[in-house]
Amino acid sequence: MEILAIVALLFLVIGASLYLLICVDPNSPGLLGIMNRFVFNTIPAIFRKILGERIFKIFQGAINYFFYSNHPLVQIFYVFVAVGGYLVYVYFGFLELFDDNPYVSHLDTAIGSAMALFCFYSFFQACRYKPGIITKENNKDYQNEFKEYYDNVVYLKDNQCKTCNIIKPARSKHCRVCNVCVSRFDHHCVWIRQCVGQKNYKYFVKFIITHAILCDYGAYLGFRCIWGIVVQEELLKAQFRDPVTKQRLQATWGIIIKYLFYKNTMYIFIVILCIVMGIALTSFALYHLFMIGQDTTTNDKMKRSDFLNFFDEETQRLEKQLKNAKNQEEIKEVSIKLEQVKSCQKRIIPIKTIGVWKGLKKVFNEPDELEQKIKIKNKKKQ
């Protein structure tokens, strides 16, 4: 049972980590970009050499379907992990350990259950509401809404999406998985099987934050419950018998942890899962709150960062070239290029820091597509 629990935990952690890496742009600087390239470029190249071309094509087809097509497998996986994890916590924790424990009670059971139901509802909302799909009918409206962001560097005017055959509004992006252009695109989320954009960002944020709080609360209750067992059974004063030598040993934290894991394997397994997922989801939630405070998106940040890095590198290269210039003609040519690069860099619209509270109000005041349609119908009636 212990080995199965550890294997299951490793499987869930690796699976969740892979799906978090998918959300990262492989060209982005930093550790996550490097990890994305290693997992999705370097490892497949190694497998190609080991397996051969024919077998690798079958393997690659399965990987492309699993990671880059719009299938329901990840949503099924979510239901299995989230609902299954909650039921395991209820059976092995709430029902078995919370009755006589001095540090937890069934008030915690009620609070935890209410939070879990709210999380499942937030998942349903995030899956249900569309991200703000740009069509020929609403194309002009989205262009006008984001016209202040056209800087002719990061976002170009009259930039056409060849797939959708529309003019791309600033801050939008064509998603290759969903095959649509999305307004104020953030990223494609495999967990909700669609893009995260202008019209459903509030539901995505709610989904992430509620799940982070639930996992953190589950971990917190787990610590309280386990400490209650230690106190109630006086494990710090207890003596344990070695199963091999039959020798009596005074309690140490290592022995107590082994004893608790052996006695309550499934509950401790689910608490560890809460800790791991709580750390990951809390980090992800804080990242999005930071982005909200800057009134930007993941896509905006990555595009702006790529351009700024490119212009910095070009500036350094041209400045070196200017120092090594041998004649006036070369100096003039390099100087013109350098001025053009600096001019383009200055045109990039800087990040507007508006604060988390103001940003959250802006996000949650944004009408979803259903609310938008109701507003348009009401205006037409008037």
N, C-alpha and C positions, 0 to 999 in steps of 0.2 A: 504493500500500500504506500509506504514512504517513497519508494523508487518511482512508482506510477505518478504520485503527486509532484515529485521534482521534475519528471519528464514533461508532465502536462504544463507545469509552470514555465519551463524553458520554452516549450512550443508556443505558448501564448505570448510570452515576452518577445521572442524572435519574430513571430507573426505581426505583432503590434508595431515593433520597431521597423520592419520592412515597409509597412503601410504608412508610417510616419515619414520614411525616407522618400516615398513616391511623391509626396507633396513638395519636396525640395527640388528646385531647378538645378539640373546637373552642372550648369555653367556658373552657378553662383559661387562667390568666394567663401572661404571659411571651411570649418570641419565638416558640416553637413553636406556641402557640395562635394567634398573629397570622398566622403562615405558613400554618397549616391553614385558617383562615378566608379568607385571600387566595387560596389555591390552589383550595379546594373551594366557596367562596361568591362571591368577587369576580370571578374569571376566568370562571366559568360565566355570571354576570350580564352580563358584557361580550359573551360569545359569543352570548347570547340576543338582544341588540340587533343584533349584526352579522348573524347567520344567519337570524333570523326564527323565529317560534314553531314552525312545522312541522318545519323542518330541525333546530332545537335539540332537539325532543323525541326525534328519532332519535339525535342525539349524546348526549343525557342518558341515554337507555336503555342505550347502549353503555357509558357511564361507570359507571352504577349496577351493571350486570352485572359489569364488570371490577373495580371497587373494593369493592362492597358485597354481592356474592352469593358463595355458597360453591362456587366453581369450582376446577378443578385447574390453571388456566393458570399461576399463580405457582409452583406446585410444579414444573411442566414447565420454567418459566423458570429456577428454581433448579438443576435437573439440568443444563440447558444451560450455565449460567454456571459452576457449581461443578465439574462433571465435565469440561466442555469446557475450562475454565480450567486445571484440573490437567493435562489431556492436552497442552495447548499448552505449559505449563511443562515437562513431561517432555520433549517432542520438541525444542523450541527452546532449552531450558535444560539439563536433566540430560544429554541424549544428545549435544547439539552443543557445549556450552560447558564442561562440567564435567570432561572427560577430562584436558586439559593445563593447567587453570587452577591457579595456585599457591595460591589463596585458598579454593577449594572442592574437595570430593571427592565420591565416590559414597557415603560415609558420610552426607553431607547428603542425598543422593538417597534413601537408605533411611529416614532419620528423617522427611524430608518426606512420603514415600509412606505411611509408617505413620500419620503424623498425618492425612493426607488420608482414609485409609480409616476412621479413628476418627471423623472429622468426618461422613462419609457415614452411618456407623452411628448417630451421635447425631441426625442429621436423621431417619432412619428411626424411632428411638425417640420423638422429639418428635411425629412425625406419627401414630404408632401408638397411644400411650396417651392415654386420655380425660382431660379436665380435672377431673372430679368433678361429673358431671351430677346435679342434684337431682331426685328423683322423689317420688311420693306414698309409696313404700315406705321411702325413706331420709330423708324430710323431717324427721321428729322427731329423728333422730340428729344431723343437721347443725345443727338449732336448738339442741339441748343443747350441742353442741361449741362453739358460738360465742355462748352466752347472755351471757357477761360483756361482750360488745361492744355490747349494746343500751343506747343512751344516750337513746333517744326524741328524738333530734335528727338525727344522721346516719343511724342505723339504728333503725327503729321496730319495736316488738313487734307481732305480728299483722298485719304489712304483707303484703298478698296480691299475688301475681303473677297478673294477670287472664288472661294467655295460658296459663300452665302450670297455673293453678288450685291453687296451693300457697302456704303461708306462707313468705315469703322469710327465710331465716336471715341473721343479721348477716354483713356482708362479702361477700354473694353479689350477683349481678346477672344479669338476663335479657339474653342476647345476641340482638340482632335478626337477625344473620346466621345463627347456628346454630339460633335459635329454641328455646333451652333456658336454664334457670337454672343457673348455675355456682357452685360453692362456692369461697369466697375468690378471687373473680374478679380477674384482673390486667388482661388485655386480650385482644382477638381478634387472632390473628396470621395474616395472609394467607399467610405463608411455609409454615406447617404445616397450613393449612386448617382450623383449629379454634381454640377459645379456650385461653388459658393460665390454669389455675386450680390449686386445691389439690393435685390428684392428679398433675398432669403438669408442675408448675412446675420440679421438679428436672431433668427431661429438657430443658425449654426453656433453663434456665440452662446446662446442659452443652452444648447446641447452640450457644448464643451464645458462650460462653467458648472452646470448641474452635475455632470458626471464626475468632474474633478472634486466637487464638494462631497458627493456620495462616497467616492473611494477614500477620500481623506477621513470622512466620518466613520466609515467601516474600519479603517486602520486604527483610528482613535478608540473606538469601542473595543476592538480586538485587544489593544494594549491594556485597557481597563479590565476587561474580562479575564485575561491571562494573569494579570497581577492579582485579581480577586481570588483566582484558584490557588496561586502561590501563598497568599495570606491565609485563606480558609483551611488549606491542607497543611499549613506550617512547613512548607517545603524547604525553607532556608535552614530549619533546625533538624530536618529529617536525615535519616541514613538510608543509603541505597545499597543493594547487594549486586555485585558484579556477576552477570549471568554465566561467565566462564570460570572465574576463580572462586566464586561464591564468597568473596571477601566483602566485608561491610565498609562502605565508603561514606565519608562525610559529604554533605551536599555542597556542590559548587554550581555556579551558573551554567557551566557546560553540561553537567549531569542533569540539572533541572530542565534545561531546554530540550535535551534528548528525551527525557521522561515525558514532558508535555507534548512534544511532537509525536511520540509513540502513542500516547493516550488519546490525543485530540488531533490526529493527522489532518483530516479534511478541513477542520475549522482553522488550524494554523496555516494550512496551505492557502485558504481563501483570504486570510488576513495578509499574508505575504503578497498575494496577487493585488490586494487593495493598496498596499504600500507602493509596489512597483508602478501600477497604473495611476495611482494618486500623484506620484512624483512626475510622471510623464504628462498627464493631463493638466496638472496644475501649472507646469512649465509652459505648456501649449496655450493655456488660458491666459496666463500672464503676458505671453508674447502677443496675443491678439488684443489684450487690453492696452498694451503699449502702442500697438499699431493704431488702435482706435483713438488714443490720445494724440496721435500725430496726424489723424485724418488721412491715413494712407492704407494701402492693401499690400499683401504679399507680392502680387504681380507688379504694382507700382514700385515698391522698394527694390525688387530685383532688377527691373528695367533701368531705374535711375542709377542704381549701383553699378550695373554693367557699363552704362554710358560714361559715368564719372571715372571709373577705373580705366576705361579705354582712353578718355581724354587726358587723364593724368600720365598714362604711359606714353601717349603721343607727344605730349608737351615735353616730357623728359627726353624723349628720343630726338625731337626737333631742336631742343636747346643744346644737346650734345653736338648735333649736326651743325648747328649755327657756330659753335665754338671752333669746330674743325673745318669750317668753310674756307676755301682757298682763294676765292675771287669775289668781286662785288656782285656779279650776276648770281652766283650761288647763294650769297648772303641775302640778296633781295628775294629770291625764290623761296628760301626756307623761312624768312621773316613773314612773308605773306601767308604761308601755310600755318605758321605758328599763331598768327593773329586770327586766322579763320577757326582754328581749334579752340582758342581761348574765347572767341565770340560765341561759338556753339555751346561751350561749357557754361557761359554766363546766362544763356537763354533757358537753360533747364530750370524749371520752376522749383524753388526750394520747398522742403517739407514745412507744412503749417502745423505747429504745435498748438492744439486747442484744449488740451487737458482731457483726462479720462472721463470725467463726469459729463462735460459738454459733448464729448464724442459719443458716449453711450446714449445720451438723449437724441442725438442726431441719428444714430443707427436704429434705435427702437421707434423713432417717429417716422421712419421711412415706411410708406405703405407697401405691403406685398402686392403681388399681381392681382389677387382677388379683390383686395381693397381698392386698388387703382381702377379696376373695371367698374366697381360700384360708384366711385367718385365721378368717373367719366359719364356714366349713365345718369346720375343725379344732375350733372351740369347740363346735359342735353335736355332733360325734362324742364329745367328752369329756363 
